[in-house]
Amino acid sequence: MSPAMNALRHSVTISAIGPTTQTMGSAEVGRELGDAGGPLLVGAIAAAVTLTPALLALGGLLTATAGLIAATGRRIPEPTTENPAA
């Protein structure tokens, strides 16, 4: 496990469950999925056909994801001044 993952796991275990820790967990899952999923998708398609369609598929998937996020109206929440860990 990477040092960053260890540090994140430690910070989450000592913090109260709140918006910050939930956001950190979601961001970490998304990052890990992106780090593993992108190369796996491109590699699988490139093995079946060639690299060009594989990269086009990845670009299409990223564009569709961005469009879905924009269409659902998800926004970054405003920061609060309260500290749930305190």
N, C-alpha and C positions, 0 to 999 in steps of 0.2 A: 504494500500500500504506500502511496506517495506521502511525502511529508505534509503536503497541503491537505490531503484527506485526513491525516492524523490530527492536524491542527484544527480542522473544521469539526471533526468528531468530538474533540476535547472541548471546544468552545460551545458546542451545542449541548453537551452533557452537563456542563456547569451553569448554563443559562436557563432562565425560566422560559417556558414555552410561550412565545409571543410572536408578533408579526415579523420581527427581525430574524428570529431563528427559523421560522417557517420559510421566509424568503430566501435565507441562506441555503436551506436544504433544497428548495426547489431549484435554485440557481445551480447548485452543485450537481443535482441529478441531470439537469439540462446540459450542463457542460460535459459530463461524463458520457451521456448519450450521443452528443455531437462528436466528441473525441473518438468514440468507438463506432458509431453508426455510419458516419460519412465515409470513412475508408472502407468499411465492410460493404456498403451499398455500391460504391464505385468499383471496388475490386470484384464483386460478384457479377455485376453487369459487364465489366471489362473482360472478365474471363469468358462470359457467354458470347459477347460480340467484340467490340473494340472500345478503346478508351473514349472516343468522341461521344458516342451515345451514352456512356456511363456518366460523363461529366454533364451532359445535357439533362439527364435524368435527375442528377443531384441539384442542378440549378433550378429545374422545374419544381422539385420538392421544396426547396428553400423559398421560391417565389410563392408557391401555394400556401406554405405555412405563414409567410408574411401577410398574404392576402386574407387568410383566415383570421389572424390576429387583428388586422385592421377592420375587418367586417364585424367582428364581435364587439368592437369598441372597448377592448381591454386597455386600461390606462395605468400608468405608474401611480400608486397611491401617494398622497401627500404625506410628508414626514410629520410625525407627531413629536411633541416635546416630552411626553411621558416615557419613563424608563421602566419596562415591565420586570427587568432583572433586579432592580433596586429594592 
